Amino acid sequence: MPSQRVTIGIGLAILLVISAASIGLDLKSQTDAAAVNQTLGVLKQIPDLELLLRRTESAARGFALNKAPPTSSSSTARPAREFRRRSTR
């Protein structure tokens, strides 16, 4: 039968292993949460990018049909500035 010191030592070792595993899992959950936040941020920017692409394609089609630049250069530059501004938040 093991002595009381050995039993206490084994119990302490088990508690240390449990503590280390808990700390490791906590750190992993924090890194996973940061990755999820980054992914959600990118997913929120996709509709803005799609709108910018549609406007750009429309301007390109208009240029191809009319062979003239758009009358207002700010109509295509403004969405790009808005997208860059939103993506830096």
Sine and cosine of phi, psi and omega as CSV:
sin_phi,cos_phi,sin_psi,cos_psi,sin_omega,cos_omega
0.00,0.00,0.77,-0.64,-0.06,-1.00
-0.93,0.37,0.49,-0.87,-0.01,-1.00
-0.97,0.26,0.17,-0.99,-0.04,-1.00
-0.91,0.42,-0.59,0.81,0.01,-1.00
-0.90,0.43,-0.65,0.76,0.00,-1.00
-0.92,0.39,-0.67,0.74,0.01,-1.00
-0.89,0.45,-0.70,0.72,0.04,-1.00
-0.91,0.42,-0.64,0.76,0.03,-1.00
-0.89,0.46,-0.69,0.73,0.03,-1.00
-0.91,0.42,-0.67,0.74,0.03,-1.00
-0.88,0.48,-0.68,0.74,0.03,-1.00
-0.90,0.43,-0.66,0.75,0.02,-1.00
-0.89,0.46,-0.66,0.75,0.02,-1.00
-0.89,0.45,-0.69,0.73,0.03,-1.00
-0.89,0.45,-0.62,0.79,0.03,-1.00
-0.91,0.41,-0.65,0.76,0.04,-1.00
-0.90,0.43,-0.68,0.73,0.03,-1.00
-0.89,0.45,-0.67,0.74,0.02,-1.00
-0.89,0.45,-0.70,0.71,0.00,-1.00
-0.89,0.45,-0.66,0.75,0.03,-1.00
-0.90,0.43,-0.64,0.77,0.02,-1.00
-0.90,0.44,-0.70,0.72,0.02,-1.00
-0.90,0.44,-0.69,0.73,0.03,-1.00
-0.88,0.48,-0.69,0.73,0.02,-1.00
-0.92,0.39,-0.57,0.82,0.05,-1.00
-0.91,0.42,-0.69,0.72,0.04,-1.00
-0.89,0.45,-0.65,0.76,0.03,-1.00
-0.90,0.43,-0.64,0.77,0.01,-1.00
-0.92,0.40,-0.55,0.83,0.05,-1.00
-0.92,0.39,-0.67,0.74,0.02,-1.00
-0.93,0.37,-0.60,0.80,0.05,-1.00
-0.91,0.42,-0.64,0.77,0.02,-1.00
-0.91,0.43,-0.63,0.78,0.04,-1.00
-0.90,0.43,-0.64,0.77,0.02,-1.00
-0.91,0.41,-0.64,0.77,0.02,-1.00
-0.91,0.42,-0.66,0.75,0.03,-1.00
-0.88,0.47,-0.65,0.76,0.04,-1.00
-0.89,0.45,-0.69,0.72,0.00,-1.00
-0.89,0.45,-0.68,0.73,0.02,-1.00
-0.90,0.43,-0.60,0.80,0.06,-1.00
-0.89,0.46,-0.67,0.75,0.03,-1.00
-0.92,0.40,-0.67,0.74,0.01,-1.00
-0.89,0.45,-0.53,0.85,0.04,-1.00
-0.95,0.32,-0.44,0.90,-0.02,-1.00
-0.99,0.10,-0.30,0.95,-0.06,-1.00
-0.87,0.50,-0.72,0.69,0.02,-1.00
-0.86,0.50,-0.60,0.80,0.04,-1.00
-0.90,0.44,-0.66,0.75,0.02,-1.00
-0.92,0.40,-0.63,0.77,0.04,-1.00
-0.89,0.46,-0.66,0.75,0.04,-1.00
-0.89,0.46,-0.68,0.73,0.03,-1.00
-0.88,0.47,-0.67,0.74,0.02,-1.00
-0.90,0.43,-0.66,0.75,0.03,-1.00
-0.88,0.47,-0.69,0.73,0.02,-1.00
-0.91,0.42,-0.63,0.78,0.02,-1.00
-0.92,0.40,-0.69,0.72,0.04,-1.00
-0.89,0.45,-0.63,0.78,0.03,-1.00
-0.90,0.44,-0.68,0.73,0.03,-1.00
-0.90,0.44,-0.63,0.78,0.02,-1.00
-0.91,0.41,-0.64,0.77,0.05,-1.00
-0.91,0.42,-0.67,0.74,0.05,-1.00
-0.88,0.47,-0.63,0.77,0.03,-1.00
-0.92,0.39,-0.65,0.76,-0.01,-1.00
-0.92,0.40,-0.58,0.81,-0.01,-1.00
-0.97,0.24,-0.67,0.74,-0.11,-0.99
-1.00,-0.09,-0.28,0.96,-0.08,-1.00
0.83,0.56,0.50,0.86,0.03,-1.00
-0.64,-0.77,0.57,-0.82,0.03,-1.00
-0.91,0.41,0.37,-0.93,0.04,-1.00
-0.86,0.51,0.50,-0.86,-0.04,-1.00
-0.93,0.37,-0.49,0.87,-0.02,-1.00
-0.86,-0.52,0.93,-0.38,-0.01,-1.00
-0.94,0.33,-0.36,0.93,-0.02,-1.00
-0.96,0.27,-0.28,0.96,-0.03,-1.00
-0.93,0.38,-0.46,0.89,0.06,-1.00
-0.98,-0.19,-0.42,0.91,-0.01,-1.00
-0.98,0.21,-0.55,0.83,-0.05,-1.00
-0.87,0.49,-0.73,0.68,0.01,-1.00
-0.88,0.47,-0.57,0.82,0.01,-1.00
-0.91,0.41,-0.66,0.75,0.04,-1.00
-0.90,0.44,-0.66,0.75,0.01,-1.00
-0.89,0.45,-0.66,0.75,0.00,-1.00
-0.91,0.42,-0.70,0.72,0.01,-1.00
-0.89,0.46,-0.64,0.77,0.00,-1.00
-0.90,0.44,-0.68,0.73,-0.02,-1.00
-0.94,0.34,-0.55,0.83,-0.07,-1.00
-0.97,0.26,-0.30,0.95,0.01,-1.00
-1.00,0.03,-0.06,1.00,0.02,-1.00
-0.95,0.32,0.00,0.00,0.00,0.00
